Amino acid sequence: MASSSATNTMLTIPEKKTTTTNLYNPLRTFILNTYSQHEAQTHEDDLQTLNTLRTQVQQQTNDRDVIISYYKALTAVESRFPISKEQNHAHVTFTWYDAFKTRSKVSEESVQFEKSAVLFNLGAVSGKMGLGFERGSVEGRREAVKAFVYAAGVFGFLKENVSGKGGWGVDVGVECVGMLEKVMLAQGQECVFENALVKGSSHSVCAKIARQVGLYYEEAAAALNVAPLSQHFDKTWTSHIQLKAALYSAEACYRYSLELHDQDEIGEEIARLKSGITALTDAKKSAPRGAPQQILDAINKLEIYLNANLDTAMKENDRVYLMRVPPASSLAPLPAISLVKSLNMNDVLDASKDRMFASLVPDGSAKALSRYTEMVDDVIRTQAEKLQQGSELARVHLKEMNLPDSILALEGHAVLPTALWEDVEAVQVSGGPAGLQGELQQLQDLRRVNHELVVQTEELIQKEAAEDAQFRTQFGARWTRHQSSTLTKNLQDRLNRFAANLKQAADSDAKIERSVRDNMAFMSIIDSRPIESALPTLARPIMSLDANEDAIVGALKQSLRQIETLGAQRAGLEDMLKDMKRKDDILPKMMAMTGSYEDLFRKEISKYDHICEEISQNLHAQDELLLQIQAQNNQFASTFNIEEYRASCEKCYKQIEAAVAKYREIKENINEGLKFYVTLQEAITNIKQQASDFAMTRSIQCRDMIEDVQRQMSGLSVQDGRNSSSNNYSSQSGPTNTPRPQTPYYQHPPQSGYPQQPPPYHMAPPGGSPYPPQQGQQPAPSGSQYGQPGWQNSYYNPQGQQPQYPPYQYYKQ
């Protein structure tokens, strides 16, 4: 299956460059001034290590371990050395150039700024590693995926934990690193898509993976089209991402159309193909000069596939299907599935176990900082509980008033309860009631195959018995071996039990077929697509005295929008609290001051007061708004006869629930039947193999015995005949002589009850055999007596060693 993706065309993120910065002297001076000569000497190695790591990072090392070590060292510096322009702080200026505008540079006396630049380069190096793998192989693409999700995790961590400080440059801003995270995820998902094609994944799975690639690129393109990124990147980046977004959007349409074609959904197939062609056409029109030629070639290649399939589908639709082609605007968004995820970097970048400058922080400062942290945690915990309680209160009150479901129903957008909708969705995905006929056909086919296997096995046994009886009649008393019926009694008994199994299974099949037939009309409601179309509608009153229905509905909708706005505000307030705590680092201030910390703590904790006040105002406004909504909903309910509508909905819900339950019951019975027949087929196939081995063994023995009997009857080689008789089948008279050697025709089956398991049941191709191929024949051991059971083949099992076989009946009442 050809892929239209441009495997070798991916983006590499340039690293930021920096100037030489000496950390050793200013930090050692700070230790001398703040602590003592002894402390400076104690931390001499740490200072040297820190300076060495900084030099390696400046030289743009590709060693991720070195970059991570430097980042952890900066974390240790940040918590112990206040670096800023203030008089008593350490003065270290960090200068970094923009990765994309290489002439632009930023200089800051800030460890946070240095950390953001270091993390940026860690992400860039990881992305470069992903491009370095041999992405033409499955294993190479897997390794590339690991590198890309690592890079995405770095940029995500940078966005959430370090970026956001003003004036540090566009490349380390939240907008840019957020965009780069999406690009890395997109490139990782591309590799997953390529591997899915190689593995032969289904069209549906490939379509979902490709759609997610397109979504990642679309999110990145959206960020590039607005400030501050719109003027920061050259056109090659923008065109690359826009073209990739269109390419994989069309790829998803193409793969999904193949799935639709297999399902004979020709109308939607045509619409999806047209949608993909349109996306590619628009992308090529808007592509600037100098756009990557490999991507343009991939687009042209995919466009050929789309047009060819569109031409075929339209001809088939015009001649055979005559289906309506839905407009593109009515098509539901293609489903997507993300098989990549930004790596969680918290453990990778955790510096809590790093021992650099470990003994430098005074015990009193550490304990005081812990006390302040507990104060902040208490504030945040109290306010978070208030916010959660407010959201839960609104949810419960609206649920009791059946809002906003009543408004949605009035507008023709009725919804099922979530749990019921998920049940129906699962039924429809599995084929729904309409798909049961196909599964019943599978039961019939399997039953037929099992019956034919039983008949063929019985014919093998009967044919051998008839040949034995013929020679027994011909040679009379000279034919001394055991009768076939004695040796095959065990086989025949088991075949009889299997035949009984099949008879009872046929009865169960009939019950299932009757259940499907009797309940098909009842279950048809869950074949409705969308299922909401089966729900009753909430209609406006036929007669109105004052014609104020629109005003009632409008006022209620306005109040619901306000309650939704308050909920969004609460989410924002909670994020503000968490963000404030994340940025609330007072350690530099604590280490720069002397005396009691209580005044500092009171001043710092007051930063949270304005957010706490906003939370109280939000909850108060919600309480008043809920009372207003209650009054408006009462008026709405009386005007539109909501009680009758609710009763109709409940009745419909119960009908759908019952239909789902009946479908699951039938489906479970069919699945049990399929498992039953597959298991039975394996058992019968084993018996057939044993019967075949038995017939072959008896045939070989028969030829040898005929030769001996004929020599006796002709009077040739009397002494040799006597020896042959005493050695081979006259075990009841005379001493036992050494039997003459016999050339083995095959090795007999193993002593265990079954030979190797046959392959699972599958439908035979037209004109072919529906049965698994027989295993190789094996000869009996040399010297065994004719017809004697001493070699103990599995079809001559003694009592108590019968193999297991399926249950007699699988239908559940």
N, C-alpha and C positions, 0 to 999 in steps of 0.2 A: 504494500500500500504506500503510494508516494505521499510524501509530506511536502507541504508548500512552505515550511518554515525555513528561515535563513539561519542555519545552525551556527555558522562562524561569525555572524554579525551581531556583536553585543557591545555594550558600552563599558569602557573602563574609566574609573574615577581618578583624576589626577590627585597626587598628594600635595598637601600644603608645604611650602618651604619656609624656613625660619633663619634667623641670624644667630650668631654665637652669643650665648648667655652664660655668664659665670655665676653659678649658684653657691659655690664653695665660700667665697670671701664674705658676701653679705650675710649668709646664714651663720657662719662661724662668728662673725662680729656680733650678731644678735645674741648668740648663746653666751658669748663673753660678757656682753653688757647686761643681759637679763639674768643669767645664772652665774657661771663661774668658769675659771680656767679649767678646772677639773672636768666639768661637763663638756667643755669644748674638746678636750683631749679624749674623753670617753666616746664621743660621737664622731671622731675623726674619720673612721672607716665609713660610716654612714654618709658623711658629707662627700667623701671621695667617690663612693659608689653612685650617689645621686648625680654628681657632676659627670661621671663617665656615661651613665645612662642618657643624660641630656645630650651629650656629644653624639652618641650613637643614633639617637632619634633625629638630631639635626642633619646627620649624613644620610637620612632617608633609608634606614634599614628595612629590609623586607621580613625581618624576624619578628613575628607577632609576640613571641615571649618577651623580647626586649621591650617592645612598646608597652605591653601590659605591666611589666615590672616598673617601668617609669611612671605609668599612670598610678599604680599603687603607691609608689614613693611620693608622688605629688599629693595623694590623699593624706599620707602621714604628715607631709609638710603643711598642708592646709589647716590641719587641726592643731598644729603646734607653733607655727610661725605666722604671725599676722603680717602679710605682705601687702602694702598699700603705700600711698603717698604721705600718710600721717607720720608725724615726727618720730615717734617711738617705735615704729614698725620697721620691719626689714624692707629694704628698697631693692627690688629686682624687677627689671623691665623685660617683658617678653614681647618679641616682635614676630609676627607671622604674616605671610603673604596669602592673598586670596587664591584658592585653588583654581578658580575659573577666570579671574581677572588678575593675572599674575603681577601686574604693576601696582595693584592696590594692596596696601599693607595696613595693619593695625598694631599699635603698641599699647600694652596695658600692664600696670603693676597689679596683676590679679592671677592667683593660682587657678581660679575657675576658668579664666580665659585660656591658660596654658593647657588645662585638662581637656577643654573642648577641642582644641587643635590636635592634641594627641589622639583623642578618640576618633576624630575625623580621619586621621591618617591610618588608624587601625582598621577602620571600615574600608578605606581605599585599598589598603594592602590585601585585605581578605577578598575583596572583589577582584583584584588583579590575580589572586591565586585561582579563583574560579575560572578565569579566562585561560589560565595556564595549563589546565588539564586537557587531555585528549578527548574532546567532546564528540568525537566520531564513534566512540564505543559506549556501551551501556555502563560499564564500570566507571569510565571517565566522566560521564554525565552525572553519575551518582556522587562522585567526589566533588564535582563542580557545584552540585546542589548544596552540599554541606558548606562549601565556602561562601556561596551566595546568601544562605540563611544566616550564616555567621555575620557577614557584613551587614545584612538587614538588621540583625539584633544589635549590632554596635550603633548604627544610626538611630534605631528606635530608642536605645538607652540614652544616647546623646540628646535626643529630642525631649525625652521625659525628665531627665535628671540634671542636665548641664546647660543646654541651650536656653535661649530666652533672655539673656542679659543684653541690654542695649549697647549698640556701638561696637560689637565684636566682629562685624562683617557679615555679609549675606550668606556666605558659604556655610557658616556654622549656626545660622539662624534656624528656628524651628521649621520654617517653610521649606528651606533647602534640604535639611537632613531628613525631613519627613518625605519629601519627594524622592530622595535617594534611596530611602528604605523601600519604597514601592518599586523602584527600578530594580533593585537587587532581588526582591521577591518575584518580580515578573521574569527575570532571567533564570531564576531557580525553577519557576513553574514551567518555563519553556523547556528546560532539560527534562523535567518530569513528563511533559507532553511527548517529547521525542522518544523516551523510553516506553511510554504507553503504546505508541505506534509500533515499536519494534516487538513488544510483547504480544501484539495482536489484541489489545483491549477492544471492547465493544465500541461501536460508533457513539453510543450514548455517553460512555465514560470519557472518550476522547473529546467529545463536544463540550462536556462540562469543564474538563481541564483547560481546553483552549479558551473557553469563555472567560475563565478566571485570569488567564494570561492577559487577555484583552482588557479586563477590568483594572488590573494593576497598572497597565500602561495608560489607560484612560485617566486614572487618578493622578498619575505622574504628569500627564499632559495638561490636565486642568490646573495643577499647581504652577506649571511653567507659563501658563497664559495670563497670569495675574501678577501684580506687584507683590514682593520685590523681585521675583525671578524672571519676569517677562523681559526685562532689559539686561539681565545678567548672563544669560547663556547664549552662545552663538546658534545659528540656524541649524547646524548639523545635529546638535542634541535635540532640538525641538522637532525637526523633521523625522529623525530616527524614531523618537518615541511616538509621534503621531502616526507614522506609517506602521509601526509595530502594533499599535492599538487597532488600527483598521484591519491589518492583516489577520490578527487572531480573532477579531470579531467575525470576519468573513470565514475564517477557518472553522469556527464554532458552527456557523450556519451551514457550512458544507458538510461537516460530520453529522450534524443533527438531521440534515436532509437525507443522508444515507439511511439513518435509523427510520425516518418517516417513510422512505421508499419501501423498506422491508415490511413496514406495517400497512402498506397500501394507503397511506395518508397523502395522496398525490397533491391535493389542493394546498395543504400547508407546506408540503415539500417545495412546490413552485414558489410560494411566497417567501420561504426562507432562502431559497437560491437567489431570488431577485434582491432580497435584502442584502445578502452578502456581496452581490455584484455591485449594488449601489454604493456600499461602504468602500469597496476598492476603487470604484470610479471617482468618488468624491476625494479620496485620499490622494490619488494620482494627480488630480486637478490642482489640489492645494499644495502639493509637494514642491518645495523650492528647487532651484538649480543646485546641483551638487548633492542631492539626496543620495543616500547609500545605494549603489547599484545592485548589490546583492538582495537588498530588501525589495527593490523595484522588480528584480527578476522573479523573486518569490511571489510577489503580488501578481505579476503577469501569468505565472504558472498556475496559481490558484484560480485566476480568472478564467483560464482555459477550461479547467475542471468544472467550474461552476456553470459556464455557458454550455458545455457539452451535456451535463446532467440536466440543465434546464430545458434544452432542446428535446432531450429524450422524454422528460417528464411531461412536457406540454403535448407532445405527440401522443403519448399514452393516455393522457387525460382527454384529449379531443376524440380519440378513437374508442376508448374503453370505459374509463372511469366517469367522465363528465362531471367532475367535482367542481364546486365553486371555489375559486381561489380567494382567500381572505385578503383584505388590504393590509399593508404592512403596519398601519397604525393600530390594528386590532390584535396583532400578534403579542402573546405574552413574552416577557423577557426570558431569554434562554437561561436554563439553570446552570449554575457554576459550582465548582467544588475546588477548594484550595487544598493542595497537598504539600504546601510549604508553609512554614511559620517562622517568624523572626525568633532567633535563638535568644533565650532568656540569659542576659549577661550578668545578672546580679551575682551569681556564684563565681563567674569567671573574673569579675573585676572587684570582688570582695577583698578589701585590704585589712579586715579585722584581725587576720592571723599574721600580718606582716609585722616584723619586729623592728623596722627602721625607726629610730628616734623613740623607741618604746618607753624609755625611762625618763624622757624629758619633761613630760607633763606633770606638774605638781599634783599631789594627792588631793589637796583641798580644792583645787580648780576642777578636777575630774568629778569629785563628789558634788560640788556646787552645780556643775553643768547637768549632772544627772537629776538633781532636784528640780531644776528649771524645766528639763525635758518632761518630768512627771507632771508639772503644772500645765504645760502645753497639751500633753496627752489627755489630761482630765477635761480641759476645755473642749477639745475636739471630740472626745467620746460623748460628752454631754450633749453637744450641739448635733452630732450625727444621729444620736438616738431621737432627738426632737424631729429632725428632718425625716427620718424613716417612719416615725409614728404619724407625722402629718401626711405623708404619701399613702400610707396604709389606710388612714382614716378616709381620705378622699376616694381611694379605690373601693372600699367597702360600701360607702354611701352611694356612690354611683352605681355599683353593682346591684344594690337593693332597689334602686330606681330604674334598673334595666337601661342605663345610659352608658355609652352613646348608642347602644344597639337599636333602640327604638327609632332614633333619628336616622340611622343608616337604613333600617328597614323601610322607612317612609321614602327614602331616596332610591329605593331599589337595590340596596346593598346589604341585604340581610346576611347575618353570619351565624354559623353553627358554633356551639360551645367548643372550645379548643380541643378537648379530649375526644369528642365525637368527630370533629373534623379530621383529626389525626387518624382515627380508626378508619374513616371512609377513604382517606388518602392512601392508607396502607392497602386497603382492599382494591382500590383502582389501580395502584401501581402493580399489584400482583395479577392483574388481568380482569378482575371484577366478575360478576355473574356471567357476562358474555363470553368469558374465556373458559368457562367450565366444560363446554362441549368438547373442546380440544383435549382437555385432560381426561374426559371420559373415553375419548378415542384411544388415548394412550393405554388406559386400563384394558380396553378390548384387545388391542394389539398384543399387549403382554400376556393376556390370558390365552390368546390363540397360540402364541409362540410356546408357552408352557405345555399346552395340550399337544401340540405337534411333537415336542420333545418326548413326552410320555409315550405317544404312539410309536415313535421311531425306536425308543428303547425296548418296548414290548416286542416289536418286530425283530430286533436283534436276538432277543432271548428265544422267541418262538422259532426263528430260522435255525438257530443252533440245535434246539431240542428236536426239530424235525430231522435234521441230518443225523443226529445221534440215533434216533429211533429207526431210521432207514438202515444204517449199518448194523444195529442190534438185531433187526429182523434178518438181514442178509447173512450175518455170520453166527447168529445164535449164541451158544454157550461160550464160543471163543471170544466174544465181545464182553470183556470182563470189567470194564471201567464203570464208575458210578453213573447213574442216570442223571441227565441234565436237571430234571425237576428237583432232585435232591440238593444239588449244588446251588441252584438259583432260587430256592425258596425265599431266602432272605431278601434278595433283590426284588422278587415279585411282590413280597409283602410290602416293601417300602414303596414300590410303584403304585400299589393299590392305595396306600395311605395318601400319596401325593395326588392321585386321581380324586380321592375323596376331598382333599384340600381344594382342588380346583372346582369341584362341584359346589362346595359351600361358598367359595369365593365368588363364583358366578351368581349365586343367590345374593350375596352382598352387593355385587356390582349392580344387579337389577334394582335393589333397594335404593342405591345411590342415584341411579338414573331416574327412578321414579320420584325421588325427593327433588332432584333438579327440575324435572318436568313440572312437578306440582307447585314448586315454590319460585319458578322463574319470574312469573309476573309480580309476585310479592317482593322479590329481591331487586327488580329492575330499577327501583328508586335510587339505589346506590350506583347505578351506571350513569346517572345524570351528571353532566359536566358543564359548568361547575355544579357541585352538589347544592350550592345555595339556590340554584334555579328551582329546586324541588320544594323550597320553603314557601309558606304562605306569605302573601304580601299585605303590607299595612296600607290601606287605602284611605283617601280623604273622605270625609262624610259626604253622603249624597246631597243632603240639603244642609244649608248653613243659614243661621238666622242673622248673624252680623258680619259674616265673611271675614273674620279676623284670624283664620287659621294660619295664614302666612306670617302674621305678626307674632303669633304664639310660638311658632317654630323658629322664627328668626331670633326672638329674644332668648329662647333656650339654647340655641346654637352659639349665640354670642357669649352666654354665660359659660358654656362648656369650653369655648376657646380661651376664656379668661382663666378657668381652672387649670387648663393645660399649660398656659403661660406661667402660672404660679408654680406648677410642678417642674417646669424647665428651669425656673429661677432657683428652686431649691437644689436641683442638681448642680447648677453653676456655683451656688454658695458652698456646697460641700466640696467641690473641686477647688474653690478658692481657699478653703481651710487647709486642705491637704497640700496645696501648692505653697501656701504661706509657711506651713510647718517645714516643708522640704527646704525652703530657702532660709529658714530661721536658724542661722548659725551665729551664735553670740560668743563662741569660744575666743575669737581674736579680741573682742572687747573685754572679755573676762581676763585674758592674759595680759592685757595692756593696762589694767587698772589695779589699784591696791585698796585694801579695806574690805568692808562688807559688800556682798553682792545683792542685798535685798532691794535697794533702791533701783539697781539696774534691772532686776527681775520684774519689779512692779511696772517699770517703764516699758520693758519689752513685751510683757504679757498683755499690756493695754492695747497693743496692735490688733488684737483679736476682737476688741469690744465692738467695733463698727459692724463686723460680720455677724456677731451674735445679735445685735439690734436688728439687722436686716432679716435674720431668721425669724425673730419674734414677730416682726411686722408681716412677714409672708404668711405665717401660720394664722395670725389674727384675720388677715384679709381672706384667707381660705375658709375659715369658719363662717364669716358673714356671707361669702359667696355660696356656700353649700346650703345655707338657709334659703337664699334667694332661688337657687336651683330647685329645691324641694317644692316651693310654691309654684314655680313655673312648670315643673313636671306634673304636678297635680292637675293644673289647668290643661296641659297637653294630653294627659291620660283621659280626662273626661271628654275632651273634644274629639279624640281619634279612637275612642273605644279600645284602649290598650289591653284591658283585661281579656276581652274576647280574642284579640290577636295573640296574647301570651298563651291562652289555652290552645289555640290552633297550633302554635309553634311547639308547645309541649307534646301535643298529639303527634306532630310530624317527627319530633325528635325520637319519640318512642318507636315510631314506625321504622325509622332509619336504624335505631339501635337493634331492633328485632331483626331487620334485614341483614345487618352486619353479623349478628350472632348466628343466624341461619347459614349465611355464606361461610363463616368460619367453621361451623359444624360440618358442612358438606366438604369444604376444602380439607379439613383434617381427615375425614373419612377417605377422600381420594388419595391423599398423601400416604395414609396407612396402606391403602390398596396397592399403590405403586411400590412401596417398600416390601409389601408382602410378595408381590409377583417377582420382583428382582431377587429377593432372598430364595424364593422357591425355584426360580430358574437356575440359580447357582447349584442348589441341591440336586435338581433333576439332571443338570449337565454332568455333575459328578457321577451320578448313578449311570448315566448313559456311557460315560468313559469307562466305568468299571465293567459294564455289560460288554462293551467293545473289546476290552482287554480279555475278558473271560472267553468270548467267542473266538478270538485269535488264538488263545492258549489251547482251547479244545480242538481247534482246527489243526494246529501243529501236532498235537498228541494223536489226533485221528490218523494223520498221514503215516506217522511212525508205526502205529498199531496195525494199520492195514498191511504195511510191508511185512511185519512179523507174521501176521495171520496167514497171508498168502504164501509165505515160505513154508509154513507148517503144512498147509493144505497141498502144496505141490510136492512135498517130500524132499525138497532141496535143503542141504546143509542142516541135517537133522540135529546134529550135536549143537551147531551154532544156534539153531532155533530153540533147542532146549535151554541153552544158556540165556538166550534172549528172553525166553518166556519166564524163566525163574527170576531174571534180573528186573524185568520191566513190569510184569503184571500178575505173576503167579506167586504172590506173597504168602499164600496160605499153605503151600506144600514145599517140602524140601528145604535144605539149608539156603541161606541167602548168600548168593555169590556177588562178586563185584559187578555192578551194572556197567553195560557198555557205555562208553562216552557218547554223549549226544551233542551235536552242534547247537548251541543256544540261538534261537531265532530272535529273542528280545529279552530285555531285563524286566522282570515283573514289577508292578507298582510298589511303592513303599508300604511298610507295615501299617502306617497310620490309616485312619478311616477314610481320608480324602486325599486325592492327588492335589497338585497345586490349584489354587483358586482360579476359575476361568475369568476372563475379562467381564466387566459389568455389561448388562443387557444394553444392546443398541439395535436400532432398526436396521435391517439389512438393505443394501442398495437394490434397486430394481433388478430382478433376475438373479440375484445372489442368494446365498443361504442366510436365514435369520438366526443361525446358531453360532456360538463361539467355536473356533477351530478346535479339533480334537488334539489332545496332547500326544506326543510320540509314543508308539507302541514299544513295549519292553518284554524281553523273553523270560520264560520261566527258568528256574534254576535247573542246571544239568542233573540228571539222575532221578528226578521225581517220578513217581509211579503214575501210570495213566489214570486220570480221574480221581486220584487221591487228594484229599483236602489238606495234606500236610503243609503245603506252602502258605496256607492261611491268607489268601487274598482278601481285600477289604469287603468284597461282596459275599464272603463266607465268614462274616463276623460271628463269633459265638454270642450267646445271649448276654445282654448287659453292656454291649459295645455298639449299640445303634447310634448312628449320627443324628444330630439335631435337625429338625425340619420346621418350617414355618407353622404358625398357629392355624387352626382350621378355619377360623372366622375373624375378620378384622373390622366388620361394620359396627360402629357404635350407635346404639339406639338413641 
